Amino acid sequence: MLETSARLLRLLSLLQTPREWSGSELAGRLEVSTRTVRNDVDRLRSLGYPVHATRGAIGGYRLGAGANLPPLLLDDEEAVAVAVGLRTAATGSVAGIEETALRALAKLEQVLPSRLRRRVNTLQSYTVAVGPDQPGPRVDAAVLTAIANAARDHERLRFDYRSHDTSVSRRDVEPYRLVTWGRRWYLVAWDVERQDWRTFRVDRMEPKIPTGPRFAPRPLPAEDLAAYVSRGVGSATWRFTARIIVHASAEVVAERLPAMLGPVEAVDDERSAITLGADNVEMMAVWLGAIGHDFTVVDSPELVEELRKVADRYQRAAG
């Protein structure tokens, strides 16, 4: 059984997770009685921690927002994960948080036990990051925060939007979700004027303050918004598309192809369909060769012609 002080720290650590804990669950984790849990909760409250309790069959304990920031209690794996995340944030695609992330990382490393500090430093030493030197747009952290707040509060968002041809338009949308894909951020929103779902590049947005009126949330356009965005963004930028029937299951094909190339759908247990997209048919032929299974091109004569050229080239190479 844990000593009282260690038990209080462990209880506080559990309550910091975003969920409610029943008294019996906490008692089981701490190996004490539910009465001891109630007494420990009272001790935390006396120390200034706002521990809320709800009654009933589905009631429990949770830590509310207080006037002061409580000490952050992390286990070993959580501490390493936070340190790695801060290092990544310092070289990521969000502008304006690099210095803040480095300051937070320095504070964390000061209190890390030596065994964990070695793990974090080893990971850094043996990892090569493709960071700020990799070309790609960066977004302002304040813009991301403004969009996330509008989505959380169900408030319409007005912004100037610069399209891929550099033309600028004023948009009025109901914001729902931010999606990060590679080094780009996208907003999935309902366009009020066009009465349809749209996906916007955040680095091309210039939000206007204040936000608009509140709106009643709609059902999202897809359960998997990451796949929804990748399909929409890809189809809008691909020069060539082709529908392919592959003689392999969708699970097998999905393991061989990057999601950005196009969605994979199951036809039956032994066949799947791909809507493949790329800027040139040469790359499409390369990816199809990497699948390692027979396939049929349904609707792209350009790709069929390129496959003939590749087949002839391979046959000559094979002698």
N, C-alpha and C positions, 0 to 999 in steps of 0.2 A: 504494500500500500504506500502511496506517495505521502511524504510529509506535507504539513499544511501549506507552507509557503510554495513548495513545488507544485502542489495540487492546485492552488489558486492560479498560478501561471499557466498550468495546463488547461484549466477551465476557461481562462480568458482567451487562450489560443483557440479553443474549440468554438467559443462564442463569436470570434471574429470572422468565422466562415459565414457566407451569405445564406443562412438557412436557420430554421428554428429547431432547437433540440428539446426533446421531451426530457422530463426529469429522470426517467428510467434509462434513456440512452446515455445521458451524461453520467449517471451512476455506474453504468456498465463500463464506460470508457475509463472512468477514474477509479473503479473498483472500490466504491464506497456505497453507502445507503442513499436513498433519495432524500432523507432528512439531512444528511451531511451536505448534499448538493444545495438544498435550500439555505442552509447556514452559510455555505461558501458564497452563494449568490448575494446574500445579505452583506457579507464582508466586502464584496466587490462594490456594491452600491455605496457602502460607507466610505469607500476610497474614491468615490466620484464617478464610477463607471455606470452609465445608464443601461442597466440590464432590464429589459422589458419581459413581462410574463403574461401569457394568455391562458385562460382556463378552458376546460372542455376536453373532449376526446382527442381533438387535433391541436390542442394547445401546446405551449412550450416556452422556452427561453430564447431570447436573441439579444444581441448587443445593439442598442440604438446609437444614433449620432449624438455626440456630446459636445460640450464647449471646448474640451481639450482633446488633442490627439493622443489616444492610448499608445503604450509601447507596442511596437509591431513584433509579434512573437511568431517565429518561423522555425519549422523543423529543418533538418539538413538539406533535404532535396528542394524544399521551397526556397531556402536562402540561395542555393546555387542557381535555381531557375530565375530568381529575381535579378541576380548579378548578371547572368547571361543576357536577360532581357534588357537591362540598362545599357550594357555594352552595345547591343544591337540597335537600341534607340539612338545612341550617340552617332551612328553612321547610317541611319535609315533615311526614309523619304519624307519625313515630317520636319519642316524647317523650324528653327527657333527653340528646339528642345535639347539640342546637343549639349550645351553647357549645363543645363539643369540636370540632364541624365548623368553627366560625368560627376557633378557635385554629389548627387544622391549615391552614385556608385562608390565614391570615395568615402562617404560616411558609412556605407554598408561594410566595405572592406575593413574599416577600422575596428569593427566589432565582430567580424567573422573569426571563428576559431581557426587556428593555424591549419588544421587538416582541411577545412573548407576553402581557406584562402589558396592553398596549394592546388586544389581541384579547379578552382576558377582560373587561376593563373596558367595552369597546364592547358586547360581548354583554350585559353586565349593564345598561348604560344604555338599550339599545333593546329590552329584554325586560320585559314586564309579567307578573308572577307572581301567580297566584291562590293565595295561600299560606295562612297561619294564619287569615285572616279568612273563608275558605271553611268553612262548617260541615262537620263530619265528625269521626269518632272518632279518637283518638290512642292509640297503644299504647306501653307502656314498653319501652325497649330491652332491659332485663334480661329481660323476659318473652319477647321474640323470641329472645334468646340462649339461654334455658333450653329453649325448644321446639326450636330448631335443634340444640342439643347432644344432646337426647334422640333426635331423628331420626337424627343422624349416628351415635350409639352404639347405635342399635336398642334403646332402653330405653322401656318403657311409661311413659306420662305420665298422672298423675292430676290432675284440676283440678275446681274448681267452675265451672259454666257457667250464665250468665244468659241465658235465651232472650228472644225478642222480646216476650213477654208478661210479662217481669220475673220469671218463676218460676226458681228455682235448683235445679240438680241436680248430683250428683257423677258425673263421667265417668271412665272408665278406657279409654285408647286406645293404639293403636300409631301414633305420629306418623310421617308420611312426607315431606310437602312443605309449605312455606309459599308461599302465592300472594298477591301484591299486586294489587289491582284498584281503580283509582282511588285513593281515600284510605283504603281498607280493606285489612286483612290477614286472610287465611283460612288455616286449617290443614286439610289433607286427611289424614284418619286413619281407621284401622280401629277401630270401636267394639267393644270386647271383649264387653260385655254384650249388645248388639243384634246382634252377628255380621254387621255390614254396614259399608260405607263411609259416612262422614259428613264434612261440611264445617262447620267451626266458625269463628265470628268471633273473632279473637284479642283484640279489645278487650273481649269478654265473658268471657274466660277468666281464672281465678285459679289458676295452677299450684301444686301441692303438692310440697314437697321432703321426703324424697328421691324420686327417680324410682323406677319399679317395676322388675321383672326384665327381662332382655333378651329379645327376640323374634326369630324367624326372619322376614326380610323376605318380603312377599307381592308378587305382580305388581301393579303400579299399576292403578287402575280405568280409566285412559285414557292414551293416549300424549300427548295434548295436555291437560295439567292445567288450563291457563288456560281453555280452552273448557269443560272439565268443570265447573270452579267457576262460570263465568259462567252455564252452563245451570242448574246446581243452585240457585244463589242467586237467579237470576231467577225460576225457576218457583216458588220458595218464597214470593216476595213479590209477584208479579203478581196483580192482581185479575181481569184478563181475559187469556185466551189464545186464539189462533186459528191454525189451520193454513192456510197460503196456498200456492197453486201459482202461480209467476211464470213468464211466458213469456220467460225469459232465463237465461243460464247462471249457475251458482252463483258463478263468479268475478265476474261483472258485478254481481250482487245484493250480494255481500259488500262490494264497494267502496262501495255506496250506503248501507248500513245499519251502525250501530254494533253491535259484537259483543254488547253487553249486551242488545240487544233480543231476541236469540234465535238459535239455530243455523241455518245455511243448508246444505241438502243438495242434491246434484245428483240430479235425476230422470233426465235424459238430457243430451245435448249442448246442447239448446235450452230446457230447463225446469229449474226448481229449486223446492224446497219450503222454506218458512220456518215455524217454530213461533214465532209472534210473540207477545210479551207486553208488557203495559203496565198502568198503574194505571187508565187510562180509555180507552174506545174512540175518543175524539176524537183522542188522540195516535197511536193505531194507524192511523187513517185518514190523518193527516198524513204519517206515515212511508211508508205505502204509496203515497201520491201522489208522494213524492220518489224512488221507485224509477225512474219513467219508463218502465215497461213494463206490458203487460197482465197481469192476475192474476185468479185465481179464489179466493174464500173458501170453504173446505171445510166448516168446522164451527163458525161463530160467528154466530148470527142477530143478536146485538147489534151486531156490526161491520157486517153487511150493512145494517141499518137506519141506522146512522150514515153509511155510504157513500151511501145514497140522499139523506140530508139534505145532505151535502156536495155531491153532484152537482147537486141542485136549487139550492143556493146559488151554485155556480159558473155554472150556466146563466143564473140571473138576472143575475149580474154581467157575463156576456158579452153580455147584451142580446138 
